[in-house]
Amino acid sequence: MKTCCKCKVDKHEEEFYRDSGSLDGLQGRCRACMSADSKARYARMTPEERSAYNKAHRDPVVQQRAETSRRARRKADPKQWAEYTQKWNAARRARRKVPAVKARLSLLKKSSTHGLSLEECEARQHLPCGICGKLKGPEKSKRGYERGTMSIDHCHVTGKVRGVLCNHCNRALGLFEDSIPHLEAAIAYLKLYA
C-alpha cells in the first residue's frame, strides 16, 4: 500500500506508475491523479499548443509507424534490442544527473505543471520566499538528494499559481494543508508559550 501525495488516499502499488528515480520505484501521485492533471494541463493549452501536442502524441499514423518500426527491430534481434534499450536507459539516467540538464528538466517540469513559460519559471527562481523573505539555492536533503532552488506555490484546489516559496515554507504550508484556521491556531500556540 502507498499513499498518493495528491489525493492522500491509500492505494495498491499497481495503481501507481513506475519511477526508477524514486526510493520505492513508484510515482508519488496515483494513476488517477496523474490522468486528471494531464487532462487539466491539456485543457489549459492554447489551440496552437494543442495542435502541436496532438500531432506529436495522438496522430494515429505517426503512432502506428513508430510502433511497427519498434516491433520489427525487437522481433529481428531480441538480444540486440535488449542491449540497445539498456544502453539507451543508462545514457538517459547519466544525462539526467548532469547539473545543467537536471536544472533544465526541473524548470520544464515546473513550467508544464503550472502552465507557465520557461522564462517565467526561471525568473521566479530568483525571487525571495513569499513567507520568510529568504532567497535559497539548491540544498542537499538528509538522504543526499539535491532539492531545487525555490518552489512555485499553487492552490491545490484551483491549480492557480500563488507565488514563490523556499522548500521549508512550502513544506510547512503543505503540512498545514493550506488551512488558515490551522495556521492561526499554530500562531496562537507559539504566542502562548513564547
N, C-alpha and C positions, 0 to 999 in steps of 0.2 A: 504494500500500500504506500502511496505517496500523496502528499497534499499539493494541489495546484496552487501556485503562487498568486494566481489572479482571482479565481472563484472561491478559493480556500476550502475546497471540498476534497475529502479523502477518496482517491480513486485507485483502481488497479493499475499496475505498471503498463499493461497493454494499452491503456488509454493515453499514453504519453509517447511522443515521437522520440527517437533515439538522438543523443547528442554526445559524441565522443569526447567533447571538451569539458563536460561536467563531471563531478565526482561520482555520481551514481549512474552516469551513462544515459541519462534521460533529460529531456527538455524540462524547464521549470513550469511551463504552462501546459495544461492538458490539450488534447487534440481539439476539443470543442471550443475552448477559449482561443486557441491559435486560429481556428477557422473563422470565428467571429471577428477577430482582429483583422484578419486578411480581407474579409468582406467589407469591413468598415474602411480600411485603407483604400480598397478599390473604389468604394463609393465616393471618397474624397478626391479622387483623381480628376484632373481636367480631361475634357474629351480627347485632346492630343495625347496625353499620357496614357489614357485608356486604350487608344488605338495602337500605340506602340507596344503596350503590355500585351494586348490580345494577339498582335502579330507574332511576338516573341514566344508567348506562353500557350496560347489557345488555338492557334491556327492548326486545324487538323492535318493539313497537307504537310506542314513542317514537322509536326509531331510524328506522323506516320513515317516520313522519310528518315528521321533520326532514329526511331525505334527499329526500323527494318535494317538500317546500317549497323546498329549495335548488335542486333540478333545475329546477323551474318558474321560479324567479326568474332562474336562469342562462340558461335557454332563451329566456325572454321578451325579454331585452335583454342580450346578452353584454357589450357595451361598458360599460353601466351596472354590471353585476355586477363587471367587472374594476376599474372605478373605486372601487366600494364596498369590495371586498376590499383594494385598495391603500391606501385611506384608513384602513380598519379596522386593517390591519397597521402602518401608520405611527403611528397613535394608540397602538396597543398597545406598540410599541417605545418611544415617547416616555414613556408611563406607567411603563414598567419602569425608566426612567432616573431617575425621581424618587426621592431617597434614602429616604424613608419607605416607598414602595412596594417598592423594591429590598430593603430590610431585612426587610419583611414576607414577601416572596417567598422570601428566603433562609431565614427561620425555617420557613415552610411546607414548603420542600423538605427541610430537616433533619428536621422532625418526621415527615414521611411516610417518609423514607428509613430513619430509625432507630426508627420505631414509638413515638415519644414524643409527648406532648401539647404544644401550643404553649406552655403555661405552663412545662412542664419545660424546653423548649428555651431559652426566654427566661431562665429562672433560671440555666441552665448558662452562658449568655453572660457572666455577671457573676462567674464563679468563676475563680480563678487557674489557670495551667497546672499540670498534674499532674507535670511534669518540672522545668521551670525556676522555677516559682512566680510568674512574671510574669503580670500582667493587661494584655493588649494590646487596643487599639482598632483600628478599621479602618486599613489602610495601603495605600499605592499600590505596585504592582509596578513593575518596570523598564519594562514596556511601557505603563504608565499605567492598568492595570486596578486597581480597588479590591478588595482582598481583604477577606473578612469579619473579624469580630472573633475569636472563639475557635472552634476546630474540635471537633466531637464525635467523639472517638476510639472506634472499634469494632473488634472482631475480624473480619478479612476471611474467616475460615473459618466461624465460627458466626453472625456478624452481631450478637453481643451488645455492647451499649454498655459501654465501659470507663471513660471519664471525659472530661475536657476538656483539650485541649492548644492551645498557641498554634500559629500556622501553621508557624513554624520547627521546632518539636519534632515536630509532626505529619508534616511532610515528611521530617524526618530518620528517624523510625520507619519511614515508608513506603519510603525508600531502603534501609534495612537489612532490609526485608521482614519486619519484626516478629520477626527471628531473634535469640534470646538469645545463641547462640554467636557470631554476627557482632558483636553489641554488646559482648560480653565481650572479643573479640579487638581491637575498636577501643579499648576502655578500656586493655587491656594495652599496645597500641601507643603510646597517648598517655602512659602512665606510663613507658614505656621511654625516650621522648625528652623527658620533662619536665625 
